[in-house]
Amino acid sequence: MRHVPFEIQRVYYLYDISEGASRAGHSHKNLQQVLIAMSGSFEVHLDDGREKRIVRLNQPQEGLYIPCMIWREIHEFSSGAVCVSLASLLYDEADYYRRYDEFLLAVPE
């Protein structure tokens, strides 16, 4: 994976998700991530604490790099969508901001 800007430590999949369901709703303190729509499509809502944007993923040859300290939510899963996540770190609950207000307090000015 020559275009992934970190050493991949963990790979996991989101699948069998009901149409219209949402996932994520968190930020990472240190973990970097690449999301890929291996099948179907979904929207990734990104927020750095100042600006927000939405990226629609629907091509398996394209990935979305998400650096640390970006709030992310995944919405609008199509039927049969499969999301692959490539992560720079192993799972560590201490690396998460799960509350948006706590994330905003941690965003550098």
mmCIF file of the C-alpha atoms, coordinates in Angstrom:
data_MODEL
# 
_entry.id   MODEL 
# 
loop_
_atom_site.group_PDB 
_atom_site.id 
_atom_site.type_symbol 
_atom_site.label_atom_id 
_atom_site.label_alt_id 
_atom_site.label_comp_id 
_atom_site.label_asym_id 
_atom_site.label_entity_id 
_atom_site.label_seq_id 
_atom_site.pdbx_PDB_ins_code 
_atom_site.Cartn_x 
_atom_site.Cartn_y 
_atom_site.Cartn_z 
_atom_site.occupancy 
_atom_site.B_iso_or_equiv 
_atom_site.pdbx_formal_charge 
_atom_site.auth_seq_id 
_atom_site.auth_comp_id 
_atom_site.auth_asym_id 
_atom_site.auth_atom_id 
_atom_site.pdbx_PDB_model_num 
ATOM 1   C CA . MET A 1 1   ? 0.000   0.000  0.000  1.00 0.00 ? 1   MET A CA 1 
ATOM 2   C CA . ARG A 1 2   ? 2.409   2.613  -1.195 1.00 0.00 ? 2   ARG A CA 1 
ATOM 3   C CA . HIS A 1 3   ? -0.046  5.524  -0.883 1.00 0.00 ? 3   HIS A CA 1 
ATOM 4   C CA . VAL A 1 4   ? -0.885  4.965  2.786  1.00 0.00 ? 4   VAL A CA 1 
ATOM 5   C CA . PRO A 1 5   ? 1.178   7.536  4.741  1.00 0.00 ? 5   PRO A CA 1 
ATOM 6   C CA . PHE A 1 6   ? 1.761   5.310  7.775  1.00 0.00 ? 6   PHE A CA 1 
ATOM 7   C CA . GLU A 1 7   ? 2.621   1.738  8.703  1.00 0.00 ? 7   GLU A CA 1 
ATOM 8   C CA . ILE A 1 8   ? -0.643  -0.222 8.894  1.00 0.00 ? 8   ILE A CA 1 
ATOM 9   C CA . GLN A 1 9   ? -1.089  -1.736 12.353 1.00 0.00 ? 9   GLN A CA 1 
ATOM 10  C CA . ARG A 1 10  ? -4.751  -2.768 12.150 1.00 0.00 ? 10  ARG A CA 1 
ATOM 11  C CA . VAL A 1 11  ? -7.340  -3.489 9.463  1.00 0.00 ? 11  VAL A CA 1 
ATOM 12  C CA . TYR A 1 12  ? -11.047 -3.835 10.138 1.00 0.00 ? 12  TYR A CA 1 
ATOM 13  C CA . TYR A 1 13  ? -14.296 -3.799 8.188  1.00 0.00 ? 13  TYR A CA 1 
ATOM 14  C CA . LEU A 1 14  ? -17.715 -2.228 8.596  1.00 0.00 ? 14  LEU A CA 1 
ATOM 15  C CA . TYR A 1 15  ? -20.349 -4.295 6.813  1.00 0.00 ? 15  TYR A CA 1 
ATOM 16  C CA . ASP A 1 16  ? -23.951 -5.501 7.054  1.00 0.00 ? 16  ASP A CA 1 
ATOM 17  C CA . ILE A 1 17  ? -24.977 -1.967 8.014  1.00 0.00 ? 17  ILE A CA 1 
ATOM 18  C CA . SER A 1 18  ? -28.598 -0.952 7.624  1.00 0.00 ? 18  SER A CA 1 
ATOM 19  C CA . GLU A 1 19  ? -29.290 1.637  4.948  1.00 0.00 ? 19  GLU A CA 1 
ATOM 20  C CA . GLY A 1 20  ? -29.323 5.086  6.523  1.00 0.00 ? 20  GLY A CA 1 
ATOM 21  C CA . ALA A 1 21  ? -27.414 3.963  9.635  1.00 0.00 ? 21  ALA A CA 1 
ATOM 22  C CA . SER A 1 22  ? -24.473 5.934  11.024 1.00 0.00 ? 22  SER A CA 1 
ATOM 23  C CA . ARG A 1 23  ? -21.129 4.824  12.433 1.00 0.00 ? 23  ARG A CA 1 
ATOM 24  C CA . ALA A 1 24  ? -18.107 6.397  14.120 1.00 0.00 ? 24  ALA A CA 1 
ATOM 25  C CA . GLY A 1 25  ? -18.878 9.689  15.877 1.00 0.00 ? 25  GLY A CA 1 
ATOM 26  C CA . HIS A 1 26  ? -15.437 10.074 17.412 1.00 0.00 ? 26  HIS A CA 1 
ATOM 27  C CA . SER A 1 27  ? -11.927 11.421 16.946 1.00 0.00 ? 27  SER A CA 1 
ATOM 28  C CA . HIS A 1 28  ? -8.510  9.946  17.648 1.00 0.00 ? 28  HIS A CA 1 
ATOM 29  C CA . LYS A 1 29  ? -5.732  11.636 19.569 1.00 0.00 ? 29  LYS A CA 1 
ATOM 30  C CA . ASN A 1 30  ? -2.923  9.866  17.678 1.00 0.00 ? 30  ASN A CA 1 
ATOM 31  C CA . LEU A 1 31  ? -4.336  7.275  15.280 1.00 0.00 ? 31  LEU A CA 1 
ATOM 32  C CA . GLN A 1 32  ? -4.359  7.981  11.541 1.00 0.00 ? 32  GLN A CA 1 
ATOM 33  C CA . GLN A 1 33  ? -6.758  6.171  9.264  1.00 0.00 ? 33  GLN A CA 1 
ATOM 34  C CA . VAL A 1 34  ? -7.568  5.462  5.631  1.00 0.00 ? 34  VAL A CA 1 
ATOM 35  C CA . LEU A 1 35  ? -11.161 4.533  4.754  1.00 0.00 ? 35  LEU A CA 1 
ATOM 36  C CA . ILE A 1 36  ? -12.025 2.684  1.541  1.00 0.00 ? 36  ILE A CA 1 
ATOM 37  C CA . ALA A 1 37  ? -15.456 1.822  0.122  1.00 0.00 ? 37  ALA A CA 1 
ATOM 38  C CA . MET A 1 38  ? -14.772 -1.734 -1.054 1.00 0.00 ? 38  MET A CA 1 
ATOM 39  C CA . SER A 1 39  ? -18.413 -2.118 -2.062 1.00 0.00 ? 39  SER A CA 1 
ATOM 40  C CA . GLY A 1 40  ? -21.307 0.312  -2.256 1.00 0.00 ? 40  GLY A CA 1 
ATOM 41  C CA . SER A 1 41  ? -21.007 3.843  -0.962 1.00 0.00 ? 41  SER A CA 1 
ATOM 42  C CA . PHE A 1 42  ? -21.192 6.032  2.132  1.00 0.00 ? 42  PHE A CA 1 
ATOM 43  C CA . GLU A 1 43  ? -20.510 9.592  3.249  1.00 0.00 ? 43  GLU A CA 1 
ATOM 44  C CA . VAL A 1 44  ? -17.736 10.548 5.661  1.00 0.00 ? 44  VAL A CA 1 
ATOM 45  C CA . HIS A 1 45  ? -18.421 13.750 7.603  1.00 0.00 ? 45  HIS A CA 1 
ATOM 46  C CA . LEU A 1 46  ? -15.165 15.369 8.745  1.00 0.00 ? 46  LEU A CA 1 
ATOM 47  C CA . ASP A 1 47  ? -14.696 18.159 11.282 1.00 0.00 ? 47  ASP A CA 1 
ATOM 48  C CA . ASP A 1 48  ? -11.383 19.618 12.461 1.00 0.00 ? 48  ASP A CA 1 
ATOM 49  C CA . GLY A 1 49  ? -13.061 21.855 15.042 1.00 0.00 ? 49  GLY A CA 1 
ATOM 50  C CA . ARG A 1 50  ? -13.122 24.829 12.684 1.00 0.00 ? 50  ARG A CA 1 
ATOM 51  C CA . GLU A 1 51  ? -14.255 23.557 9.290  1.00 0.00 ? 51  GLU A CA 1 
ATOM 52  C CA . LYS A 1 52  ? -16.550 20.731 8.241  1.00 0.00 ? 52  LYS A CA 1 
ATOM 53  C CA . ARG A 1 53  ? -16.721 18.823 4.982  1.00 0.00 ? 53  ARG A CA 1 
ATOM 54  C CA . ILE A 1 54  ? -18.397 15.742 3.561  1.00 0.00 ? 54  ILE A CA 1 
ATOM 55  C CA . VAL A 1 55  ? -16.662 13.199 1.325  1.00 0.00 ? 55  VAL A CA 1 
ATOM 56  C CA . ARG A 1 56  ? -18.614 10.509 -0.523 1.00 0.00 ? 56  ARG A CA 1 
ATOM 57  C CA . LEU A 1 57  ? -16.688 7.270  -1.017 1.00 0.00 ? 57  LEU A CA 1 
ATOM 58  C CA . ASN A 1 58  ? -17.851 4.860  -3.722 1.00 0.00 ? 58  ASN A CA 1 
ATOM 59  C CA . GLN A 1 59  ? -14.729 3.659  -5.584 1.00 0.00 ? 59  GLN A CA 1 
ATOM 60  C CA . PRO A 1 60  ? -12.643 0.767  -4.185 1.00 0.00 ? 60  PRO A CA 1 
ATOM 61  C CA . GLN A 1 61  ? -9.465  2.145  -5.782 1.00 0.00 ? 61  GLN A CA 1 
ATOM 62  C CA . GLU A 1 62  ? -9.778  5.403  -3.792 1.00 0.00 ? 62  GLU A CA 1 
ATOM 63  C CA . GLY A 1 63  ? -9.124  5.914  -0.092 1.00 0.00 ? 63  GLY A CA 1 
ATOM 64  C CA . LEU A 1 64  ? -9.727  8.807  2.274  1.00 0.00 ? 64  LEU A CA 1 
ATOM 65  C CA . TYR A 1 65  ? -6.857  9.693  4.604  1.00 0.00 ? 65  TYR A CA 1 
ATOM 66  C CA . ILE A 1 66  ? -7.992  10.978 8.002  1.00 0.00 ? 66  ILE A CA 1 
ATOM 67  C CA . PRO A 1 67  ? -5.214  12.340 10.240 1.00 0.00 ? 67  PRO A CA 1 
ATOM 68  C CA . CYS A 1 68  ? -5.480  12.398 14.018 1.00 0.00 ? 68  CYS A CA 1 
ATOM 69  C CA . MET A 1 69  ? -7.646  15.041 15.713 1.00 0.00 ? 69  MET A CA 1 
ATOM 70  C CA . ILE A 1 70  ? -10.391 14.970 13.076 1.00 0.00 ? 70  ILE A CA 1 
ATOM 71  C CA . TRP A 1 71  ? -13.931 14.203 14.221 1.00 0.00 ? 71  TRP A CA 1 
ATOM 72  C CA . ARG A 1 72  ? -15.496 11.694 11.844 1.00 0.00 ? 72  ARG A CA 1 
ATOM 73  C CA . GLU A 1 73  ? -18.973 10.320 11.311 1.00 0.00 ? 73  GLU A CA 1 
ATOM 74  C CA . ILE A 1 74  ? -19.981 7.885  8.582  1.00 0.00 ? 74  ILE A CA 1 
ATOM 75  C CA . HIS A 1 75  ? -23.507 8.213  7.155  1.00 0.00 ? 75  HIS A CA 1 
ATOM 76  C CA . GLU A 1 76  ? -25.679 7.219  4.205  1.00 0.00 ? 76  GLU A CA 1 
ATOM 77  C CA . PHE A 1 77  ? -24.474 3.644  3.757  1.00 0.00 ? 77  PHE A CA 1 
ATOM 78  C CA . SER A 1 78  ? -25.866 2.113  0.594  1.00 0.00 ? 78  SER A CA 1 
ATOM 79  C CA . SER A 1 79  ? -27.271 -1.396 0.638  1.00 0.00 ? 79  SER A CA 1 
ATOM 80  C CA . GLY A 1 80  ? -24.387 -3.877 0.794  1.00 0.00 ? 80  GLY A CA 1 
ATOM 81  C CA . ALA A 1 81  ? -21.754 -1.241 1.549  1.00 0.00 ? 81  ALA A CA 1 
ATOM 82  C CA . VAL A 1 82  ? -18.430 -2.465 2.916  1.00 0.00 ? 82  VAL A CA 1 
ATOM 83  C CA . CYS A 1 83  ? -16.000 0.010  4.484  1.00 0.00 ? 83  CYS A CA 1 
ATOM 84  C CA . VAL A 1 84  ? -12.393 -1.026 5.068  1.00 0.00 ? 84  VAL A CA 1 
ATOM 85  C CA . SER A 1 85  ? -10.418 0.883  7.681  1.00 0.00 ? 85  SER A CA 1 
ATOM 86  C CA . LEU A 1 86  ? -6.619  0.901  7.670  1.00 0.00 ? 86  LEU A CA 1 
ATOM 87  C CA . ALA A 1 87  ? -5.312  2.188  11.002 1.00 0.00 ? 87  ALA A CA 1 
ATOM 88  C CA . SER A 1 88  ? -1.886  3.374  12.115 1.00 0.00 ? 88  SER A CA 1 
ATOM 89  C CA . LEU A 1 89  ? -2.255  1.996  15.660 1.00 0.00 ? 89  LEU A CA 1 
ATOM 90  C CA . LEU A 1 90  ? -3.739  -0.987 17.424 1.00 0.00 ? 90  LEU A CA 1 
ATOM 91  C CA . TYR A 1 91  ? -7.030  -0.429 19.247 1.00 0.00 ? 91  TYR A CA 1 
ATOM 92  C CA . ASP A 1 92  ? -6.638  1.703  22.370 1.00 0.00 ? 92  ASP A CA 1 
ATOM 93  C CA . GLU A 1 93  ? -9.729  3.166  24.030 1.00 0.00 ? 93  GLU A CA 1 
ATOM 94  C CA . ALA A 1 94  ? -7.566  5.904  25.597 1.00 0.00 ? 94  ALA A CA 1 
ATOM 95  C CA . ASP A 1 95  ? -6.845  7.247  22.079 1.00 0.00 ? 95  ASP A CA 1 
ATOM 96  C CA . TYR A 1 96  ? -10.506 8.189  21.487 1.00 0.00 ? 96  TYR A CA 1 
ATOM 97  C CA . TYR A 1 97  ? -12.512 11.345 21.986 1.00 0.00 ? 97  TYR A CA 1 
ATOM 98  C CA . ARG A 1 98  ? -16.057 9.991  22.060 1.00 0.00 ? 98  ARG A CA 1 
ATOM 99  C CA . ARG A 1 99  ? -17.737 13.225 23.117 1.00 0.00 ? 99  ARG A CA 1 
ATOM 100 C CA . TYR A 1 100 ? -17.744 16.092 20.646 1.00 0.00 ? 100 TYR A CA 1 
ATOM 101 C CA . ASP A 1 101 ? -17.477 18.743 23.369 1.00 0.00 ? 101 ASP A CA 1 
ATOM 102 C CA . GLU A 1 102 ? -14.315 17.089 24.748 1.00 0.00 ? 102 GLU A CA 1 
ATOM 103 C CA . PHE A 1 103 ? -12.874 16.912 21.238 1.00 0.00 ? 103 PHE A CA 1 
ATOM 104 C CA . LEU A 1 104 ? -13.499 20.634 20.711 1.00 0.00 ? 104 LEU A CA 1 
ATOM 105 C CA . LEU A 1 105 ? -11.727 21.484 23.974 1.00 0.00 ? 105 LEU A CA 1 
ATOM 106 C CA . ALA A 1 106 ? -8.666  19.528 22.787 1.00 0.00 ? 106 ALA A CA 1 
ATOM 107 C CA . VAL A 1 107 ? -8.461  21.156 19.332 1.00 0.00 ? 107 VAL A CA 1 
ATOM 108 C CA . PRO A 1 108 ? -5.423  23.466 19.168 1.00 0.00 ? 108 PRO A CA 1 
ATOM 109 C CA . GLU A 1 109 ? -6.229  27.149 18.681 1.00 0.00 ? 109 GLU A CA 1 
# 
